[in-house]
Amino acid sequence: MTTSLFGKDILDLQLLSDDEIRLIMDTTARYEKVMQNGGRLMNLYGKTLATLFYEPSTRTRLSFETAMLKMGGSVISVADAKTSSSAKKGETVYDTGKMIESYSDVAVIRHPVTGSAKELADGSDKPVINAGDGAGQHPTQALLDLYTILKEKGKIEGLTLCLAGDLKNGRTVHSGAALFARMGAKFIFTAPEALAMPDEITESLRKKGVEIEIIPDLMQAVKKADVLYMTRIQQERFEDPAEYERLKGSYEVTLDTVKAAKKGLTIMHPLPRVTEIKTEVDSYEGAAYFRQAANGVPVRMALLALVCGCE
């Protein structure tokens, strides 16, 4: 039976099959090749994307909107949905879903509360894509991260990925760890004790036979890693400002880090960075984080086309 994502919500990658993940990767590569060769894609002509961002976003919002426009579609957007939409009047996310299904063919939501993307999807009969819900999931980031690793390294199976920084609150590493494990990766978790990967995620991966090492020292971790996935310490997730101040400078990637690392280390980051990767590292050939961000456009082009049945 042919694999199809037509009409499907993209809320959590655990709900997608391996064949569906491969379909997204293959479609992304095909679209990127068309664009690199100067071609145009009009698959989504006449379709409308609604973007609802209850939290600030630069890369995710702009890449979704760019993806839609590059495929001939149109965009309606609420950039600060918390204050400039009917949410300020008390409208529920469920009712927002009911409302936007009349205006759009697909919706993308970012929200500070875990589970909000599902609530929007429950209210809408059009496909909904989760662009990050609280400290929960960020499935499209994980997909573009997977695509980046495949482009940079040629494979993911058997590679050791060091996930470093705020592993407690980082929805990018929560989604990514589950996806990368399915693809055969091994892990090093590098974080301050207060920001360690949640036990339920670590134990779930280990029960599935995934190899995990806990190495709090970044300089030691990069000696064994093929990919360093760095994340920022997220100020907005801290209730205690003093705790953030204590932890914010826990890790810094410098040229000295690169020199100490395993040869060929690829460095990734979901961005924005603050102080955790120094700009001096940008010239290192394995610094892939800006290439990673650029990959968001073709990945989201593929997703939008697939869920709209226009691939």
C-alpha positions in Angstrom: 0.0 0.0 0.0 1.3 3.5 -0.9 2.4 5.6 2.0 0.5 8.9 2.3 0.4 11.7 4.9 -2.6 13.4 3.3 -4.8 14.9 6.0 -2.5 13.7 8.8 -1.6 15.9 11.8 2.1 16.1 12.6 2.1 16.4 16.4 4.6 13.8 17.6 7.0 11.8 15.5 6.2 8.7 17.5 2.9 8.7 15.6 4.7 8.4 12.3 5.9 5.1 10.8 9.4 4.6 9.5 8.0 4.5 6.0 6.4 7.9 6.6 9.7 9.3 7.9 11.5 8.0 4.8 8.8 9.6 2.6 9.4 13.0 4.2 13.2 12.7 3.7 12.9 11.5 0.1 10.4 14.3 -0.8 12.6 16.9 0.9 15.6 15.8 -1.2 13.6 15.9 -4.4 12.3 19.4 -3.7 15.7 20.6 -2.7 17.2 19.3 -6.0 14.5 21.1 -8.0 15.3 24.4 -6.3 19.0 23.9 -6.6 18.5 23.4 -10.4 16.6 26.7 -10.6 13.2 25.0 -10.9 9.9 26.2 -9.4 7.3 24.2 -7.4 3.6 25.3 -7.5 2.2 22.2 -5.7 0.4 24.3 -3.2 -1.1 26.9 -5.5 -4.6 27.9 -4.2 -3.8 26.5 -0.7 -3.6 28.6 2.4 -1.4 28.1 5.5 -2.4 29.5 8.9 0.4 30.2 11.3 -0.4 30.6 14.9 2.5 31.6 17.2 1.7 32.0 20.8 5.5 32.1 21.5 8.2 34.1 19.7 9.8 32.5 16.7 12.1 33.5 13.9 13.4 30.5 12.0 10.4 28.2 12.4 7.8 30.7 11.5 9.7 32.2 8.6 10.7 28.9 7.2 7.1 27.6 7.2 5.9 30.8 5.6 8.8 30.7 3.1 8.1 27.1 2.3 4.4 27.8 1.6 5.2 30.8 -0.6 7.9 28.9 -2.5 5.3 26.3 -3.5 2.8 28.8 -4.7 0.5 28.9 -1.7 -0.6 31.8 0.5 -0.2 32.5 4.3 -2.4 34.0 6.9 -0.6 34.7 10.2 -1.0 35.7 13.8 2.5 36.4 14.9 1.7 37.1 18.5 -1.4 35.0 19.0 -1.3 35.3 22.8 -2.0 39.1 22.7 -3.3 39.8 19.2 -5.9 37.1 18.7 -9.1 36.1 20.4 -7.0 34.1 22.9 -6.8 37.4 24.8 -10.6 37.3 25.1 -10.5 33.8 26.5 -11.0 31.7 23.3 -9.8 28.2 23.7 -7.2 26.6 21.4 -9.9 24.0 20.5 -12.3 26.8 19.3 -9.5 28.4 17.4 -9.1 25.2 15.6 -12.8 25.2 14.7 -12.5 28.8 13.4 -9.4 28.4 11.3 -10.6 25.3 9.4 -12.9 27.7 7.5 -9.9 29.9 6.5 -7.1 27.6 5.8 -6.0 24.2 4.4 -3.3 23.5 7.0 -2.3 25.1 10.2 1.0 25.4 12.1 1.0 26.2 15.9 3.6 27.1 18.5 2.4 27.4 22.1 3.9 27.5 25.5 1.6 24.8 26.9 2.4 21.1 26.2 -0.5 19.5 24.4 -1.8 22.6 22.8 -1.1 21.4 19.3 -3.2 18.4 19.9 -6.0 20.6 21.3 -5.9 22.7 18.1 -6.0 19.5 16.0 -8.9 18.1 18.0 -10.9 21.2 17.0 -9.9 21.3 13.3 -10.7 18.9 10.5 -7.7 20.3 8.6 -4.1 19.0 9.2 -2.2 20.7 12.1 1.6 20.8 12.4 3.2 21.2 15.8 5.9 23.9 15.7 6.7 23.4 19.4 4.4 23.0 22.5 6.0 24.0 25.7 8.8 21.6 26.8 7.0 18.9 24.8 7.6 18.1 21.2 9.0 19.9 18.1 8.7 17.3 15.4 9.6 19.4 12.4 12.8 20.5 14.0 13.7 16.8 14.6 12.9 16.1 10.9 15.2 18.9 9.7 17.9 17.8 12.1 17.7 14.2 10.7 17.9 15.6 7.2 20.9 17.7 8.2 22.7 14.7 9.7 22.0 12.6 6.6 23.4 15.3 4.4 26.4 16.1 6.6 27.4 12.5 7.5 25.8 10.4 4.8 24.1 8.2 7.4 22.9 8.2 11.0 22.9 4.5 11.9 25.9 3.8 14.2 26.8 7.4 14.8 27.3 8.8 18.3 25.4 12.0 18.9 26.2 14.2 21.9 23.1 16.1 23.0 24.3 19.0 25.2 22.9 21.9 27.1 19.4 22.2 28.5 18.1 18.6 28.0 15.4 19.0 30.6 13.4 21.7 28.9 14.7 21.3 25.3 11.8 20.1 23.1 14.2 19.8 20.2 16.3 17.2 22.0 13.2 15.4 23.3 11.8 15.0 19.8 15.2 14.4 18.3 16.4 11.7 20.7 13.3 9.5 20.0 13.7 10.0 16.2 17.5 9.5 16.0 17.3 6.4 18.2 14.8 4.9 15.8 17.3 5.5 13.0 20.1 3.6 14.9 22.0 6.4 16.6 23.9 6.1 20.0 23.9 9.0 22.5 26.0 10.9 24.9 23.9 13.2 27.2 25.9 16.2 28.4 24.1 18.6 30.8 24.2 20.1 34.3 22.5 17.8 36.8 19.7 20.3 37.1 19.0 20.2 33.4 19.5 16.5 32.7 17.4 14.6 30.2 14.2 13.6 31.9 14.4 10.1 33.4 11.4 8.9 31.5 13.0 9.7 28.2 16.4 8.1 29.1 14.8 5.0 30.6 12.5 4.6 27.6 15.4 4.7 25.2 17.5 2.2 27.3 14.6 -0.2 27.4 14.6 -0.2 23.6 18.3 -1.1 23.7 19.7 2.3 22.8 23.2 2.9 23.9 23.5 6.0 26.2 26.4 7.5 28.1 26.0 10.3 30.6 29.1 12.6 30.4 28.7 16.0 32.1 32.1 17.2 30.9 31.7 18.7 27.4 35.4 18.4 26.5 35.4 14.7 27.3 32.1 14.1 25.5 33.2 15.6 22.2 36.2 13.2 22.1 33.8 10.4 21.5 31.0 12.1 19.5 30.4 12.2 15.7 27.9 15.0 16.1 27.6 17.6 18.8 24.0 18.9 19.1 24.3 22.0 21.2 21.3 23.7 22.8 21.0 27.0 24.8 20.1 27.2 28.4 16.5 28.5 28.0 15.9 31.5 30.2 12.1 31.5 29.4 11.8 28.0 31.0 13.1 29.1 34.4 10.8 30.2 37.2 13.9 31.3 39.3 16.0 34.0 37.6 18.9 33.2 40.0 18.9 29.6 38.9 19.2 30.7 35.2 22.1 33.0 36.0 23.8 30.1 37.8 23.5 27.7 34.9 23.5 29.9 31.7 27.3 29.6 31.1 27.6 25.9 31.8 29.0 25.1 28.4 30.8 27.0 25.7 32.0 25.6 22.4 35.2 27.3 21.2 38.0 26.5 18.8 39.7 24.7 21.7 36.7 22.4 22.0 36.9 21.7 18.3 40.7 20.9 18.6 40.0 18.5 21.4 37.1 16.8 19.6 37.0 13.6 17.5 38.1 14.3 14.0 35.3 15.3 11.7 32.9 16.4 14.4 29.7 18.0 13.1 28.3 20.8 15.2 24.6 21.5 15.2 22.4 23.9 17.1 18.6 24.6 16.7 19.3 28.3 17.2 19.2 31.0 18.5 22.5 30.7 20.2 23.5 32.9 23.1 26.9 32.2 24.5 27.1 28.4 24.1 28.9 28.5 20.6 31.4 31.3 20.1 31.4 33.0 16.7 35.0 31.9 16.2 33.6 28.4 15.6 31.6 29.5 12.6 34.6 29.2 10.2 35.1 25.5 11.2 34.0 23.4 8.2 32.0 21.1 10.5 29.9 24.0 11.9 26.6 23.0 10.3 24.1 25.0 12.3 23.4 27.7 9.7 23.1 25.0 7.0 20.8 23.2 9.4 18.6 26.2 9.7 18.4 26.5 5.9 17.3 22.9 5.6 14.1 23.9 7.4 12.7 25.3 4.2 12.8 22.2 2.0 11.7 19.9 4.9 8.7 22.1 5.6 7.9 22.3 1.9 7.8 18.6 1.9 5.6 18.3 5.0 3.1 20.9 3.8 2.8 19.3 0.4 2.4 15.8 1.9 -0.3 16.7 4.4 -2.2 18.7 1.8 -2.1 15.8 -0.6 -0.2 17.9 -3.1 3.2 16.1 -3.3 
